[in-house]
Amino acid sequence: MSRMDARERLIESTRELLWERGYVGTSPKAIQRRAGAGQGSMYHHFHGKPDLALAAITRSAEELRDRAEAAFTGPGGAAERVAAYLRRERDALKGCPVGRLTQDPDVMADPGLRRPVEETFAWLTGRLAGLLAQGRAAGELDARLDPAATAAALVAMVQGGYVLARAAGDPEAYARAVEGALALLTRTSERN
């Protein structure tokens, strides 16, 4: 196998393990075992577990942005694109691979590992705020709507929806949270 193949397997294995077990539960041995790569290969490509974890977290953050951007640039008005983002297919019972990292004290205590998490949520909130501002300007949404506050509420709803789904063991809990948030946006715009 080429070096690129081993590097990719190491990153993908680390992403999966961070999502499943968190930083402390993701040992170099577990990463190597899952990736089918030896210790030499791991240390050839990465300086150690923190370096590999950063590559994995950065990849998860990029993937989240790419999937969100696909909905944000899709067809329809701003409100329809926000709805498409909220309703897009997700594994609600697994939760958000980036959002779950906020509950990991080791990731949050390390400024380097925390940075892609912070940047991703800042981007997501800003991108949603921009769409909501467009929707407000186009008359799709209530003129009194605060795009920044509403965007923060929607991001919190997505993360909270995952929590509700995981707690109930039912992905419908996430879907209900989404529909409730969208109903609030719609009701607000109908009052104009």
NORQUI-V172455 format. One record per backbone hydrogen bond with DSSP energy under -0.5 kcal/mol. NH is the residue of the N-H (numbers start at 0). CO is the residue of the C=O. E is the energy in kcal/mol with one decimal. If there is no record, write none. Layout:
[[NH/CO/E] [NH/CO/E]]
This chain:
[[5/1/-1.8] [6/2/-2.6] [7/3/-2.6] [8/4/-2.5] [9/5/-2.4] [10/6/-2.3] [11/7/-2.9] [12/8/-2.5] [13/9/-2.2] [14/10/-2.5] [15/11/-2.3] [16/12/-2.5] [17/13/-2.9] [18/14/-2.0] [19/15/-2.3] [20/16/-3.7] [21/16/-0.8] [21/17/-1.2] [24/20/-0.6] [25/22/-1.2] [26/24/-1.0] [30/26/-2.4] [31/27/-2.8] [32/28/-2.7] [33/29/-2.5] [34/30/-2.7] [35/31/-1.3] [36/31/-2.1] [41/37/-2.2] [42/38/-2.5] [43/39/-1.3] [44/40/-1.7] [45/41/-2.1] [51/47/-2.3] [52/48/-3.1] [53/49/-2.3] [54/50/-1.9] [55/51/-2.3] [56/52/-3.0] [57/53/-2.7] [58/54/-2.0] [59/55/-2.4] [60/56/-2.5] [61/57/-2.5] [62/58/-2.4] [63/59/-2.3] [64/60/-2.3] [65/61/-2.7] [66/62/-2.5] [67/63/-2.4] [68/64/-3.1] [69/65/-1.8] [70/66/-1.2] [71/67/-2.5] [72/68/-2.0] [73/70/-1.2] [80/76/-2.1] [81/77/-2.3] [82/78/-2.2] [83/79/-2.4] [84/80/-2.1] [85/81/-2.4] [86/82/-2.5] [87/83/-0.8] [87/84/-0.7] [91/89/-1.2] [93/90/-1.2] [94/90/-1.5] [99/95/-2.6] [100/97/-0.9] [101/97/-0.5] [101/98/-1.4] [102/99/-1.4] [103/100/-1.6] [104/102/-0.8] [107/103/-2.4] [108/104/-1.6] [109/105/-0.6] [109/106/-0.8] [110/108/-0.7] [113/109/-2.7] [114/110/-1.7] [115/111/-0.6] [116/112/-0.6] [116/113/-0.6] [117/113/-2.6] [118/114/-3.0] [119/115/-1.8] [120/116/-2.2] [121/117/-2.4] [122/118/-2.6] [123/119/-2.9] [124/120/-2.4] [125/121/-2.4] [126/122/-3.1] [127/123/-2.5] [128/124/-2.4] [129/125/-2.1] [130/126/-2.0] [131/127/-2.8] [132/128/-2.3] [133/129/-2.0] [134/130/-2.6] [135/131/-2.3] [136/132/-2.6] [137/133/-2.2] [138/135/-1.2] [139/134/-2.2] [140/134/-1.5] [144/141/-1.7] [146/144/-0.9] [149/145/-2.8] [150/146/-2.5] [151/147/-2.1] [152/148/-2.1] [153/149/-2.4] [154/150/-2.4] [155/151/-2.3] [156/152/-2.2] [157/153/-2.3] [158/154/-2.1] [159/155/-2.9] [160/156/-3.0] [161/157/-1.7] [162/158/-1.6] [163/159/-2.7] [164/160/-2.4] [165/161/-2.7] [166/162/-2.7] [167/163/-2.2] [168/164/-1.4] [169/164/-1.7] [172/169/-1.7] [173/170/-0.7] [174/170/-1.7] [175/171/-2.7] [176/172/-1.6] [177/173/-2.2] [178/174/-2.5] [179/175/-2.3] [180/176/-2.2] [181/177/-2.6] [182/178/-2.2] [183/179/-1.8] [184/180/-1.9] [185/181/-2.5] [186/182/-2.9] [187/183/-2.1] [188/184/-2.0] [189/185/-2.0] [190/186/-0.9] [190/187/-0.6] [191/188/-1.1]]
